[in-house]
Amino acid sequence: MIARVTHLHLHNAPLTTPIHSYKDGGQWYSINTTILTQHLRWAATALGNTVRIMPSNISICSLRSSGAMALLCADVDTDKSDY
């Protein structure tokens, strides 16, 4: 989080700039679920049949459910919250 805030500060972001923003060509943009899903689908398309996943079946929500399943399969304590 410190690195992200430092990055925004170094790029003269206004204090109200959301943490999920980036600057391109002098203008600030926010990263959203649509953009993330689009990039994941582009990556799957670029990999072609090697991943055996149809780009249309990918969404950012896939990451949340896949991450939760990975934690469950790794037997991570659901009550543990050491962040």
N, C-alpha and C positions, 0 to 999 in steps of 0.2 A: 504494500500500500504506500509505503514511503517513497519507493521508486516511482510509482505512478504519479503521486502528488508532485514530486520533484520535477518529473517530466512536464507536467502541465505548467508548473511555475516557470520553468526554463523557456517555455514557448509562449509566455505572457498570456496565459489563459485567464479570463476574468474569474473572480472568486466564485461565481455562480456556475462555472462550467462543470457539468457532470463528469464523474470519474471515468466514465466509459466513452469519452470523447477523444477525437484525434484531429489533427490539423493537416489539411492538404491544400496546397496552393493559396495559403493565406486565409482559408476559411475553415471554421470548426464544424465537425460532423459528429454525430452520435452513432455508435455501433448499436445495432438492434438485432432482434432475433431473425428478421428477414435477411439481413446482410450475412449473418453467420450461417444460416441455412444455405444461402446461395453459394457461399464459399466452400462449404462442405460438399455440396453437390458438384461444384466445379472440380474439386479434388477427386471425387469418386469417378467423374467422367474422365479425367486425365489418367487415372490408374487403369481404366478400362475393365476388362474381365478379371484382372488379377485379384480383385477384392470380392468379386461375385456379389456385389450389392448394387441394386438399381438406384441411381441418383434420386429418382422420384420417391424412393422409400426412406430417404434421409431427411431428418429435420433436427433442429437444435434440441428439441425435446428428447430425441434419441440419446443424446449425451447424458441427460439427467437420469433417464431410466437405466441406461447401460452402466453408468457410474454407481448407481444404487445397487444394481445386481452384482457388480464387481466387489463392492464392499461386503455385501451379504455372503458371496461365495468365499471371500477371504476371511470370513468369520470375525469381522471387525465388530467390536462391542457397540451396539446401537445406543448405549447410554454414554459412551465416551465422547467428550467434547474438548479435547486438548488442541486448541487451534493456536 
